[in-house]
Amino acid sequence: MSKTYRVHFSVYPLGSSEPPRVLLAVRTAWISPSWQRSCERGGAWLVEGASEAALRGDETPAAFAERLSIAIWRRLGRYVKVVIDVALEESDEHQRRELGQLEYLKLMRSH
């Protein structure tokens, strides 16, 4: 039986046309978030979303965060800061991954 995880993600800064592309990348790489919002902050857009669902097979939260970030970056065609928080459904412990430009360069070269 697969484990269920609580996942929250945020992506910033985005241009006004990019929030729908971020959400499409998330839906394509994982699932459609059960909660999502886009709002303007300081002239840029922030996208947040959350859902509870299983990850792929034996995928770790860290590997999931990398895979989801790569999907977002590819869909946008550029770097943007991605933060992903993953916790087992029944646990208070969580793993937060903030993927910056160094991770972007490393991961995009290797994929």
N, C-alpha and C positions, 0 to 999 in steps of 0.2 A: 504494500500500500504506500502511495506517495505521501510525503509530508506536505502540509500546507504552510505557506509562508505569508506573512504580512509584508507587503512591499510598498514603500513610498518613494517617489522619485521627484526631482526638480531639475529643471534645465533653464539656464540663464547665462548671458543675455541673448535675446532673440530679436530679430526684426519682426515687424508686424505681420508678415506673410508666413513666418516659420512655425508658429504653434501648431497648425493643422499637420504640418509635415512631421513634427516631433511625435504627435499622437499616432500618426500612421506608422511610423517606425516602431513604436511601442507595440501597437496592435499586430504588426507583421512579425516581430521578433518574439512576442510573448502572448499577451491577451489584451483585450480592450479593458482599460481601467474602469473599476466600478465607480470611482470618483475622480474628477479631473477639473482643473480650472486654469484659465489663462488670464493674466492681468498685466497691465502696464506698470512698470516701476522705473522711474528716473529716465524715461525715454526709451526703455527697452522692455521687452516682454519676458515674463516668467511663466513657465508651464509647470504645473504640479499634477501629480496623479497618484492614486493608490488603489490597491486591490489585494485580495487574498486568493492565492492559487498555488499550485505545485510548480516547482521548477522542472526543467528537463531531466529525466532520468536521475543520474547521480551527480548532477551539476551542483557545485558549491555556491553559496551566496556570492563569493568573490568572482567566480567564473561567470555567474549570471550577470553581475554588475558590469563586467567587461563586455560581455556579449551585447547587452542592451545599449551600452554606451556606443559601441562600434556601430550598431544599427542606426542610432540617432545621428552620429557624425557622418555616416555614409549618406543618409537621407538628406542632410543639410549641405553636405559637400564642404564642411569646414569644422574647425574646433569650436566647441561651446562647453562651458562648465556643466558637468552632470554630477548630481549627488543622488546616491541610491541607498536607502536604508532597508535592510532585510532582517526579519525576525521570524522564528518559528511561531506558528499560530498560538501555541499555548505557553510561550515563554516571554519573560520580560527582557531577556538578553537580545541584543540586536547587533548587526554588523553594518556600519556606515562606511560607504566608499565614496570618496570625493575624487573624481577623476579630472586631473588638470592637464595642462598642455604637455608636460613631460610624458604622462601616460598616453595621451593622444598620439604623440609622435611614435612612441614605442609600439603601441598596439596597432596602429595603422600600417606601420612598416612590416609587422609580423603577420598581418592578415591580408 
